[in-house]
Amino acid sequence: MILFFKDIPVNSRPNELYSLIASAGGEADSGEVLKAEVMVIRDKTTNALEHHGLAMLDSEQSASEP
């Protein structure tokens, strides 16, 4: 499962995504979160930067279990 976090704060770090998922019921320390990334995308028309987060979990069940 892939989780997408739109418009996250500019100074966000991947470890903060792990913490966010853990506080929402995911178990970041048990290996359910496989990867977390912070992406910066430039809008070609406005030249504005967008900050987004992406987290890969090992299964659909991992994201829905408390």
N, C-alpha and C positions, 0 to 999 in steps of 0.2 A: 504494500500500500504506500502511496505517496501523498504526503500532506503538503499543501501549498499555503504559505502565509503571505498575504498581499499587503504591501505598504507598511513594512515593519520599520522601526526607528533606524535612522541612518547609522548609528554606532552599534548596531546589533552584531553579536558574534554567534558562531555555530553552537558553542556550549550553552548559550542562553536558550536556543531552540530546544536542546535536550531538557533543560530545566522546565521550560514551558510545557512540554509534552508530559513530563513526570508529574507536574502539578495538576495536569488535566486528567490524570489517571493512567498514563502510560508508564511503563517501567524502563526508564532509560538505562539504569544500571544493570538490568538483566539481559541485555543484548537485543531487546525488541527494536530499538532504534538502530538501524544499520548505518545511516549516514545523515548528516545535517549540513546544509550549506546556506550561506548568505549570498544572494545574487544581486548585482547592481546592473541594471539595464538602462541604456540611454535611449530615450524616445527620439527618433530621427527627425520628426517634424518640429518638436519644441526644444530639443536639445536638453531636456530635463532628465535628471537621474531618478530612477525608481528603485527602491530597495525591497527585495522579497526574500522569503525563506523557503527552503525546500527540505523536507525530511522524509527519509525512506524507512518504513517499518517493515518487519519481517512477515507480517500477515495482516489480513483484515481484522482478525480477532484481537490482535495486539492493540489496535487503535480503539476498539470499542469496549474492552474490559476495564472496569474500575480498579 
